[in-house]
Amino acid sequence: MNGTIALLTILVKEIRRYLRIWVQTIVPPMITTALYFIIFGQLIGSQIGAIAGHSYMDYIVPGLILMAVITNSYGNVVSSFYGAKFSHYVEELLIAPIPNSLILLGYVAGGVARGLTVGAVVTLVAMFFTTVQIHSLAVVLAVVILTSVVFSLGGFINAIYAKSFDDISIIPTFVLTPLTYLGGIFYSIDMLPPFWREVSLLNPILYMINAFRYGLLGVSDIPLATAFGVTLLFIAALFAYALFLLQRGVGLKN
């Protein structure tokens, strides 16, 4: 019971945190997504033919939604947990009689909550530009949640290693953003030359975006089972590593 209360306490704190500053956490993704639809969907998309039997506007919808989920899940956890380190109240969590796994789950759940919230808002924005289709609701929900978990864990690991506020922006800027844009949001990898298509298969975000595209449109460049397998593998590896770092006190007990 105490563990459940602790988990819910962290989750509620995280939800209140991003809702309290909704102008910074919810509004920017709405504006950014609207701009993507106007520039890429309407202006550029009108010059591009159908991809996999769908208009270009429809084709980029899954990627834009999932990009917002990825960015906000990651950003929520990395900023919140580093803030706890910076303000030195993370020590209260570490000495509390609760398992480290629950601390990790609490922050990850907060990242997932923000990812789902932003994903829903961005979907509403997409409805102003095109008709949002749903091929498989189960796949859509599963991919959004699992992807959000992956990048919430990534944000947690980034926060553990970060020594300054500058450090929490390095990974999103130089790793996350390039991988996201090269993850097949705006194109099908079948359009690439063979060499670059093989290189693209090394990008884990490609699998998540294609699985989500299958859930909405019923088309994918990657087999659905492979996409889910890669995502679950990353969750297992990142969770184990994050928990290891937390238990060793890396970056927390200096």
C-alpha positions as CSV (number, residue, x, y, z in Angstrom):
1,M,0.0,0.0,0.0
2,N,2.8,2.4,0.9
3,G,4.4,1.7,-2.4
4,T,1.2,2.5,-4.3
5,I,0.8,5.8,-2.4
6,A,4.4,6.7,-3.2
7,L,4.0,5.9,-6.9
8,L,0.7,7.9,-7.1
9,T,2.3,10.8,-5.2
10,I,5.1,11.1,-7.7
11,L,2.7,10.7,-10.6
12,V,0.3,13.4,-9.4
13,K,3.2,15.7,-8.7
14,E,4.4,15.3,-12.2
15,I,1.0,15.8,-13.7
16,R,0.4,19.0,-11.7
17,R,3.8,20.2,-12.6
18,Y,3.3,20.2,-16.4
19,L,-0.4,21.3,-16.2
20,R,0.6,24.3,-14.0
21,I,2.9,25.6,-16.8
22,W,0.6,24.5,-19.6
23,V,1.5,27.6,-21.6
24,Q,5.1,26.2,-21.8
25,T,4.2,22.4,-22.0
26,I,1.0,22.1,-24.0
27,V,0.7,25.2,-26.2
28,P,4.1,25.1,-28.0
29,P,3.5,21.5,-29.5
30,M,0.1,22.7,-30.8
31,I,1.7,25.7,-32.6
32,T,4.7,23.7,-33.9
33,T,2.4,20.9,-35.3
34,A,0.1,23.4,-37.0
35,L,3.2,25.0,-38.7
36,Y,4.3,21.6,-39.9
37,F,0.9,20.9,-41.4
38,I,0.8,24.3,-43.1
39,I,4.4,24.1,-44.5
40,F,4.9,20.5,-45.2
41,G,1.4,19.3,-45.5
42,Q,-0.3,22.0,-47.5
43,L,2.5,24.0,-49.3
44,I,5.0,21.2,-50.0
45,G,2.5,18.3,-49.8
46,S,0.4,19.7,-52.5
47,Q,3.4,19.2,-54.9
48,I,3.9,15.6,-53.8
49,G,1.9,12.6,-54.9
50,A,0.3,9.9,-52.8
51,I,2.5,7.7,-50.7
52,A,1.4,4.1,-50.1
53,G,-2.0,5.0,-51.3
54,H,-2.5,8.0,-49.0
55,S,-2.2,11.7,-49.5
56,Y,1.0,13.3,-48.3
57,M,-0.9,15.2,-45.6
58,D,-2.4,12.0,-44.2
59,Y,0.9,10.2,-44.5
60,I,2.8,12.6,-42.2
61,V,0.1,12.8,-39.5
62,P,1.3,9.7,-37.5
63,G,4.9,10.9,-37.5
64,L,4.0,14.4,-36.4
65,I,1.9,13.1,-33.5
66,L,4.5,10.6,-32.4
67,M,7.2,13.3,-32.6
68,A,5.3,15.4,-30.2
69,V,4.9,12.5,-27.8
70,I,8.6,11.6,-28.0
71,T,9.8,15.1,-27.3
72,N,7.4,15.8,-24.4
73,S,7.9,12.5,-22.7
74,Y,11.6,12.9,-22.8
75,G,11.6,16.6,-21.9
76,N,9.2,16.1,-18.9
77,V,11.4,13.5,-17.1
78,V,14.8,15.0,-17.9
79,S,13.8,18.5,-16.6
80,S,11.8,17.2,-13.6
81,F,14.4,14.8,-12.3
82,Y,17.3,17.1,-12.9
83,G,15.3,19.8,-11.1
84,A,15.0,17.5,-8.2
85,K,18.8,17.0,-8.2
86,F,19.5,20.7,-8.6
87,S,17.2,21.6,-5.8
88,H,18.5,18.8,-3.6
89,Y,15.2,17.4,-2.8
90,V,16.0,14.1,-4.6
91,E,17.7,13.1,-1.3
92,E,14.3,12.9,0.3
93,L,13.2,10.4,-2.3
94,L,16.4,8.3,-1.9
95,I,16.2,8.0,1.9
96,A,12.4,7.4,1.8
97,P,11.4,3.7,2.6
98,I,10.3,3.0,-1.0
99,P,12.1,0.9,-3.6
100,N,14.1,2.7,-6.3
101,S,12.0,1.0,-8.9
102,L,8.9,2.9,-7.7
103,I,10.8,6.2,-7.9
104,L,11.8,5.3,-11.5
105,L,8.2,4.2,-12.4
106,G,6.7,7.3,-10.9
107,Y,8.8,9.6,-13.1
108,V,8.3,7.5,-16.1
109,A,4.6,7.5,-15.5
110,G,4.7,11.3,-15.3
111,G,6.5,11.4,-18.7
112,V,3.9,9.0,-20.2
113,A,1.1,11.2,-18.9
114,R,2.5,14.3,-20.5
115,G,3.2,12.4,-23.7
116,L,-0.4,11.2,-23.9
117,T,-1.7,14.6,-23.1
118,V,0.3,16.3,-25.8
119,G,-0.4,13.5,-28.2
120,A,-4.2,14.0,-27.7
121,V,-3.9,17.7,-28.2
122,V,-1.8,17.4,-31.3
123,T,-4.3,14.9,-32.7
124,L,-7.0,17.5,-32.3
125,V,-4.8,20.0,-34.1
126,A,-4.4,17.5,-36.9
127,M,-8.2,17.2,-37.3
128,F,-8.3,20.9,-38.5
129,F,-6.1,20.0,-41.5
130,T,-7.1,16.4,-42.4
131,T,-9.3,13.5,-41.3
132,V,-7.5,11.5,-38.7
133,Q,-8.0,7.8,-39.5
134,I,-7.7,4.9,-37.1
135,H,-7.0,1.5,-38.6
136,S,-6.3,-0.2,-35.3
137,L,-7.0,1.5,-32.0
138,A,-5.2,-1.2,-30.0
139,V,-2.0,-0.7,-32.0
140,V,-2.3,3.1,-31.7
141,L,-2.6,3.1,-27.9
142,A,0.1,0.4,-27.5
143,V,2.6,2.3,-29.7
144,V,2.0,5.6,-28.0
145,I,2.3,4.3,-24.5
146,L,5.4,2.1,-25.3
147,T,7.1,4.9,-27.2
148,S,6.4,7.3,-24.3
149,V,7.9,4.8,-21.9
150,V,11.1,4.4,-24.0
151,F,11.8,8.2,-24.1
152,S,10.7,8.8,-20.5
153,L,13.4,6.3,-19.5
154,G,15.9,8.0,-21.8
155,G,15.1,11.3,-20.2
156,F,15.6,9.8,-16.7
157,I,19.1,8.5,-17.7
158,N,20.0,11.9,-19.2
159,A,19.0,13.6,-16.0
160,I,21.1,11.3,-13.9
161,Y,24.2,12.0,-15.8
162,A,23.5,15.8,-16.3
163,K,25.7,18.1,-14.2
164,S,24.1,21.4,-15.5
165,F,21.0,22.6,-17.2
166,D,23.0,22.7,-20.4
167,D,23.6,19.0,-20.2
168,I,19.9,18.2,-20.4
169,S,19.6,19.9,-23.8
170,I,22.6,18.1,-25.5
171,I,20.9,14.8,-26.1
172,P,17.6,16.2,-27.4
173,T,19.5,18.6,-29.7
174,F,22.2,16.5,-31.1
175,V,20.7,13.0,-30.9
176,L,17.0,13.0,-30.4
177,T,16.1,15.6,-33.0
178,P,18.2,14.1,-35.8
179,L,16.9,10.6,-35.2
180,T,13.3,11.8,-35.1
181,Y,13.6,13.7,-38.4
182,L,15.3,10.8,-40.0
183,G,12.8,8.3,-38.6
184,G,10.5,8.4,-41.6
185,I,8.1,11.1,-40.5
186,F,8.1,12.9,-43.9
187,Y,8.9,10.0,-46.2
188,S,8.9,6.3,-46.7
189,I,12.2,4.5,-46.5
190,D,11.2,2.7,-49.7
191,M,11.9,6.0,-51.4
192,L,15.6,5.9,-50.3
193,P,18.5,4.3,-52.2
194,P,19.4,0.8,-50.9
195,F,22.4,2.0,-48.8
196,W,20.5,4.7,-46.9
197,R,17.5,2.4,-46.5
198,E,19.8,-0.1,-44.7
199,V,21.3,2.8,-42.6
200,S,17.8,4.0,-41.7
201,L,17.0,0.5,-40.2
202,L,19.5,1.3,-37.4
203,N,17.3,4.1,-36.2
204,P,15.0,2.8,-33.4
205,I,12.5,5.7,-33.9
206,L,11.8,4.4,-37.4
207,Y,10.2,1.3,-36.0
208,M,8.0,3.2,-33.6
209,I,6.8,5.7,-36.2
210,N,6.0,2.9,-38.7
211,A,4.1,0.9,-36.1
212,F,2.1,4.0,-35.2
213,R,1.5,4.7,-38.9
214,Y,0.2,1.2,-39.2
215,G,-2.2,1.8,-36.3
216,L,-3.6,4.9,-38.0
217,L,-3.3,4.2,-41.8
218,G,-2.8,0.4,-42.0
219,V,0.6,0.8,-43.9
220,S,4.1,0.4,-42.6
221,D,7.6,0.0,-44.0
222,I,8.5,-2.3,-41.1
223,P,6.8,-5.6,-40.0
224,L,4.6,-4.8,-37.0
225,A,6.0,-7.6,-34.9
226,T,9.6,-6.4,-35.6
227,A,8.6,-2.8,-34.6
228,F,7.1,-3.9,-31.3
229,G,10.0,-6.2,-30.6
230,V,12.5,-3.4,-31.0
231,T,10.5,-1.1,-28.8
232,L,10.1,-3.7,-26.0
233,L,13.8,-4.5,-26.2
234,F,14.7,-0.8,-25.7
235,I,12.3,-0.5,-22.8
236,A,13.9,-3.5,-21.1
237,A,17.4,-2.3,-21.6
238,L,16.8,1.3,-20.6
239,F,14.7,0.3,-17.5
240,A,17.5,-2.0,-16.3
241,Y,20.2,0.6,-16.9
242,A,18.2,3.4,-15.3
243,L,17.5,1.3,-12.2
244,F,21.2,0.3,-12.0
245,L,22.3,3.9,-12.1
246,L,19.7,4.8,-9.5
247,Q,20.7,2.0,-7.1
248,R,24.4,2.9,-7.5
249,G,23.7,6.5,-6.9
250,V,25.5,7.7,-10.0
251,G,25.3,11.5,-10.2
252,L,23.2,11.5,-7.0
253,K,25.6,10.9,-4.1
254,N,28.4,13.2,-4.9
